[in-house]
Amino acid sequence: METPRAPDTPNPDERPIDAEEAAFASDVGVREAEGFDPGEEFGSEPAPGKQGGRLARSTAFFSIATAASRVAGLGREVVAAGYYGVSGPVSAFTVAFQVPNLIRALFADAALQPAFVPVFTELLGKKAYKEAFRLASTMLLLVTMVLGAITALFVLLAPAIMPVFAPGFNQEITDLTVSLSQVLFPILILLGVSGIVVGILNSYDRFGAFAISPLFWNLTIILVLVLLEPRFHGQNKIYAYAIAILIGTLVQLLIPAWDLRHTPFRFSWSFDWRHPGVRRVLVLMLPVTISLGLINFNLLINSFFGSLVSEHAPAAIDKAFRIYQLPQGIFSVAIATVLFPTLARFANAGEVENLRATMANGMRQILFVLVPAAAAILALSDPMIRLVYQRGEFSPADTAVVATALFWFAFSLPTNGLYLLQTRTFFSLQKPWQATALAVIDLVVSALAALALYKPFGVGGIVAGTGIGTTVAVVAQAVILRRRFGGLELRRLCSTAARITAAAAALAGVSWIVWDVLDEALGRGLGGQIISLGSGLAAGLAVYLAVAKLLRVAELEQMSRLLLRRGR
């Protein structure tokens, strides 16, 4: 995990930004790219002030934990797809999960952690331990009470609220959506408490428990799902998944809560809601709450219009999104993570030329990794979905609709990567609210595009709407930044993009040819699929790198150095 900090020297042309804002702004950027579910998210950024060696060890540990969690998360999706396929009940579950997930983003762990940690850590630094413990205890009680009330309210009003988010469902699927949401809403309380607990651990430089908790979240869900699914029948089988999510979230809380015994913190029944630290936490939550809320609204927009296409569409879009987010989360975050501290230093020092050059170079690096990723998906979306999902209840017809969604998601891979980096640039310029305004533009355009395209093009039109919204936001960001920097090295960007696209086209062609030949020879068994798809991707990657080197794409050498730097 990264620990980006704004340098101490302010830019005289801008409003001063403190380390707290820089930390949670960075947190939002990461989550925008990764699109994690609650249990897949790590906590807030590590507390400031650690030694370099400890930070390096923590970063290495987080990298390993992230990889393990991603593998387990993919395993969770494979198991669920095998049990349920892409069906009306799965769409009901998708919407029922997205709505509490939206409320979670607004009020629970993702918004609480980056706001609570700086305030709590500051009190610890002043050796005001009683004040710090009273603040933490108050926040634990306050979060439990507020989120408990919100949960109770949503459970009672679910029959009126949930149909709004899926107007196209028939009555049977709507009723199932309502009841599933009532099972899932209590995760709000668990995640809210987890946000404070993890914040306390972070402040004491304890990261192991919450680093491994996402892994155990996924493993618990898989285990509970395997045990419970046979005990349900018909459409009620989907309740096993909802119950598994609830139990997994409880495990995710218990792991860091157990680790609290290794800290000096002791809970007290203190409810000092007038504590000045409480107000500071709530104020700091506001920008994060808005930004994360917008991210989750985008997912709900897809499900909203998907329900108008068919009862299968929301689940199909969600399954495709799980595959799409893998290259997006890994590559975009890797580049933005390395570049953000540099961007912040240049911005605060007023070094506009260096800031512009760093951002422009980052844009080219993102295109270098995400354009070929998009090309591979465009060429091989069907075999990718077939290999990952098609077994059990997941039929060839399900593969076709999910692959269609993934195909259209691919077009937004490069633009979404650029969006993340440019958003980080706004944060480094101490303009988080401007970035939030541009996120609103993304949301509105995505919704309007989906509205226009869902009838003639179905699932593909809805996903294309998301890509259109992101593209418009990226162009708007670029226009603003170009005016501010006096240019963005667009000529070099276009030249590099043309050469990368040519190399990516070669990747797509070779990947498809190799896959097609091996698929014909080896058949569609699991082993044959792995060999044909893996060989196609490997051959395509080799050709891409060779063509990129032949065309003298400078980013090839730069990315090699970048990956080595991140691995240290």
Phi, psi and omega in degrees: 000151181267162174227069183290138178225140174285135178298164185286336186276117183282155172281123184295343181272357187232163173292137181299143177238137183263175184297329180298312180296319180298321182294311183283337174296317178297321180300317179298317181300318179297315184292328176301319183285322190272331178058042185290151163285167183306311184288348180268355183271140165279173183283206181288177178293149179303149181295150183287160169097017182270161176286152183301319181296318179295320179297319180297316178296319179297319180297316179298318180296317179297322179298316179294316180296321179297314180300316180297318180295320179297317178298315179295323178296319176295321176299320176300315180295321179296314179298314181296319179296323179295325180282321192241342184063212174243100188222175177303312177300324179291322175296321177299316178297319182302312180291318181298332179275325183292326183291307174297332177295323176296313179295323177300316180296328182282324191232348189252224196300312187297327179273327184287316190300307183290346176269324184283318188303312182298322181291313180297317180295323179298318179294320177297320179298330178275003183062025176270067189294318179298319178296317181297316181292324178294321177298312182297318180296318178298317180295322177298315179291318181296315180297316179298317182291312184293312180290330173296318178293318178297317179298312179300319181296315181291325177297317180291322185264004182306320179300335178266329186277311191297321179300337179296327185273351179214070186292343183271353181290147172286174188297323182295315180289325176298315179298321178294320177300316180299310184292324177295320178296326179292330175288323188274336185302327179300346176298339177303313182295314182298317181288327177296313177296320179300323179301318179287317180300313179296323177299319177297314180299317179302320183293338176258019177059034176250113186241346187298314186296313182280344175289324181270347184298324176297325176299313181287335172301310180294316182295321178296317179299315180299313182297311181296320180297316179297322182283323187270328187305318179293344183275351177252164184225149176062218180293341180290350178302331183293340178296332178299323179292317180296317179295322179297319177299317181297314180293319178299321179292325175297316177298320179299329176281318186295326182297306177290329179298321178296326182287346178300334181295344178270007178244164177288347185297135173228127182290141174228151180282065181251124179237070181267075187291348176269004178304131182301331179295328179297315179297319180297318179299315182295322178293318180293336180291335193302305181298322179295317180301314181295312183296314180291327175298319179296320179302313183285333174297325178300318178294322179291327176300315178301316180291323180302307181286330176299322179296336178279343177276307178193167179287347180271338191298314180303319179293321180296317180296319180295318179297318179295322181298327180297323178284318181302322186286347181294302177294327180297311182292320184288305189282313182298315182292323180300314182289311182296327179298315182289323187276335188301313179301322178294317177301317181295319180296314180296320181295315183288335177273355181073020180272079187296319182298313179294322178298313180298314181297320180294315180294317180298319177295320177297322177298318179293323178296319179297316177298324182298325182263330186267332176297312176295327176298317177296319180298319179297319179293318179300322182281326192231029181298319180297306179296331177297310182293321180299316182291317186285317192248328196285094174194160181062234182280354181274108190267169173303326177295322176295320178302318182298315184285322178292320178296325176299315179297317181296320179304314182283332173298327185302326182296334182266000180302305182295317182293325179292326175295318176297322179300317180298312182295316180293327174296318176299325179295319176298321177296319180294332177276005179066040180235055182296327181288329176293321176297321178295319178298320178292328175295326176296319177301315178304313183297313183294313180296319178301316180295316180294319179295317178297321177300320182283332191254344189292327180290309182286333189239357175064223183302318180300321179294321179296313180293322177299325177300320176299317179295322178296316179300316179295320180297316178299317179296320179296317179297317179297317176300315183296320179299314181295314182292324179297319178295321182289323184266351185073029179135161180227021182056044185293327179298314178294322178299314181295320178297315179295317181299322180296316180291321177296319180296320177298315178295322180292324176297320176296320176302312182299315181296312181294317180302314183292317181297312180298315179300314184298315180297312182290325178297318178294322184281322188260342180084187188255018172293165184302313180298317179298319178296317181297315182293313184293315180290315180297318179293320178298314180293319180295316179295318179298318180296317180299318179293320179300312180295321180294315180293320178299320178292320179296323180274004177058051174281110187297333184293342177299311179290321180298317182293327176299315178293322181297316181294322177296320180295319181290332182282346182285000000 
